[in-house]
C-alpha cells in the first residue's frame, strides 16, 4: 500500500513539474495546484525536481511559478532572447546591464535599499524611477573610471559601460507628450524594461505612469535579491555611498 501511495505522489509531482516546465506557472484553478499546497510529499518532490534544475518553485496566493535561480539554469531565459524580444535587434550586452541596473533600482525604491523584508511603498512613478537611476549613476560616476575599472572585476558588472549607455540616451525627448519603446530616449528604454517586467508578471502599470510590484515580485525580492549569495555584493556597492555621504536611505520612501 505504501508503495502505491508513494508511486501516486511521484506521478502527480512529476506531472505538476512538467506543467511548470512547459508554461512556467500554474494557476490555482489548474490540476495540481491544491495538491502542491496540501500534500507535503508532493510539494517536497516538486521542489526537489526544481532544485536539480537550478530553479525554485515560488508560491503566491493564486499561482505557482518556476523561477531559475541563476543563469546556469537550463530553462532560464537566455540573454539573446531578452535582447531580441524586449530590447531591440541592435541591443548589446550593455543594454542588458542597463536593464538589470534599472530593475535593481526599481526594486530598491520599494524596499528602502533592501534594508527591510517588506515593501515600504505602494507604487513608484516612472519619472521618479528615472530620476533615481540618474542619482545612482551620478554617485557611482564620482568614483572615476580608473576606480570603476577595478571594481568591475570584483562585482562582475560593467559600470563604465552602463554610465556611458545612459548618458548617450537622448534626454531632449523626455518631455515629449508621447513615448514608445522604439524611441532612443531614457523613457523609451524604460518602457522596454517595463514590457519585460510585465511579461514576467513582476510589475503592474496602475495608470498615471505609476508602477506597483506584483506578489510574485515581492516574494522573489524577499527570497533572493536580499540574499548575499545572489545580489548583496552588488547592492552593497550601489548603496554604500549613501552612508558615506550621510544620506538617509529611507528618505525617498516616505
N, C-alpha and C positions, 0 to 999 in steps of 0.2 A: 504493500500500500504506500509506504514511504517513497519507494522508487517511482511509483506512478505519479504521486504528488510533485516530487522533485522534477520529473520529466515535464509535467504540465507547466510548472513555474519556468523552467528553462525555455520551453517552446513559446510561451507568452512573452517572456522577456526578450527573446531573440526577434520575435515578430514586431514588438514595440520598438526595439532598437533599429530594426530595418526600416521602419517608417520614419524614424528620426533621421537616419542616414539619407533617406531619399528626399525628404521635404525640409529637414532642418528644424521642424517644430511639430507639435501635436496639441490640438485644442481639447478643451475639457469635454466636448461632445463626441470625441472620436474614441473608438475602442482602444483600450489600453491605458488611458489617462487615469481612470479611477483605480485600476489595479496597481498602477505605479504608486499612487498615493497611499492606498490602503494595505498593500501587501509588501512587507519588508523584504521578503525573499525575492520577489520580482524586482523591486527597486534596487536591491543590492546587486543583482545580476546585471541589470541595465547599466548601473553606474560603473561596474567592473568592465563591461564591454567598452564603455566610453573612455575609461582611463587607458585601456590598452591602445586606443586610437588617439591618445594625447588630446582628449577632449573631456568635457564635463556636461552633465545634464543640469540645466538651470530651470527651476520651477517657479512660476508666478501663480497668481490666483486662478488663472484660466488657461495657461499654456505650459507645455514643456518645450525647452529649446536645447538643441545640441550645439554647444559652443566650443570651438577649438581653443585649446589652452595656449598654443604657440604657433608660430609659422611652420613648425615641423609636422603639424597635424596633416595627415594625408588627404583629408577632405576640406581643409581650410581654404578660404577664398584666396586665390593667388593674386599677386601684385599686378600681373599682366591683365587679369580680368578687371580688377578695380580701375586701372588706368583706362582701359578701353571702354568700360561701361559707364563710368562716372566722371572721369577727369578729362576725357578727350583723347583722340587718336595721337596727338602730338605730346601727350603727357610723358614726363620722365620720372625718375625716382625722386627728384626734388619735389615734384608735385605731391608724391606720396608722403614724403617727410612733412611737407606743409600741411597736408590734410590731417595727418596724425597729430601734429602740433596743435592745430586748430581744435581738434576733438578733445585733446587733453585740457586745453584752456577752457573749453566749454564745460566739461565735467567739473573742473576745478572751481568754476564760478558757482556751481550748485553746492559744493562741498567745502567751502571755506578752505580752499587749497588742500583738501584731503585731510583736514585735522579732525573731522567728525564723521561718524559712521552713517549719519542720516542727512539727507538733503536739507539745506537750510533756506532754500528759496523755492518758489513755485514755478517761476518762469524766467527766461532770460531774453531780453530784446536783442535782435540780431545786431543792431547798431552798437549796443554795449559790448556784445561779444567781439565785434570787430575792434573796438577801442581797447579791450583787454589784450587781444593778440598784439596790437601795436605796443602797448605798455610792456608786455613781457619781452618782446623782441628788442625794444629800445634798451631795456635794462641789461639784457644779455649782450647786446652790441657794445655796451660800455666796457666789456672785458677786453676788447681789442681782438683783431683777427688772429694774432700770434697765439694768444692765450686760448682762443676758441679752437684753434687747430690742435692744440694739445688736449683739450677737453674732449674733442670729438672721439679720440681713441678710447677714452675712459667710458664715455656714455654711449658710444656707438651711434652717434647722432650727428648729422651734417648741419651744424649750427650756422656756419657761414653761408652755406647754400640756401638754407631756409630764409635767412635775413635778406640775402640778395633777391630771392624769389619774391618775397612780399614787397620789398622796395620797388621792384620792377613793375608791379601791377599798377595799372593806371588809376590813380585816386581822383583824377579830374572827373571821372564818370560817376562817382559815388552819389552825387546829388541828382542824377537822372531820375525822372519820375518812374520809368520802367526799367527793370533789370531782369536779365535772363542768364541762364547758365553758360551761354556762349560768349558773353562779354568778358574781355580780358581786364577785369577790374577786381578789386578785393571783394566787393559784394557779389559779383558774378561768381567768383571762386567759391565763396561760402555757400552760395546757392547750390553748387555742385556737391559740396560736402553734405549739405542738408539732404539732398536727394539720396545720397548713400546712407546716411543715418536713418532716414525714413524707411528706406527699403529693408534695412536690418531691424526695424521696429525698435529703434533706440531713442528717437525723439518724435514729438508731435508738434506740428505748427498749429497753435491755437488761435491764429488770426492776429492781425495788427503787427505782423513780423515779430511774434513772440514764440519762443520755443519752450517746451516742457519735456522733461525726461519721462520715458515710459517706465513701467515697473521692471521690465527686463533690464533696462539700462541701469537702474538703481541697484539691482541685485549684482550685476556684473561689476559695477564700480566697487561695491562693498566687498565683494569676494576676491577681486583680482587687482584692480587699479591701486588699491591701498596696500597691496602685498609687496614687500621688498623684493621678493623673488621675480616679480614681473616688472613694475614700473617705478618703484620707490626711488631708486637711484636717480633716474631721470627727473622725477618730480622734485627730489631734494635739491637738485642743481637748479631747476627752474625757479624754485621759491625761496632759496636760501637768501637771496638778496633783499627780500622784504625785511628780514630780521636785521641784516647788516645796516640797512638804511633806517631802521626803526619804524617801518611802516606797520600799520595794523592790518594783518592779513584778513581780518573779518570785516573791514570797513566796507568793502564792496558788496556785502551780503545783507546789509541791514536795510 
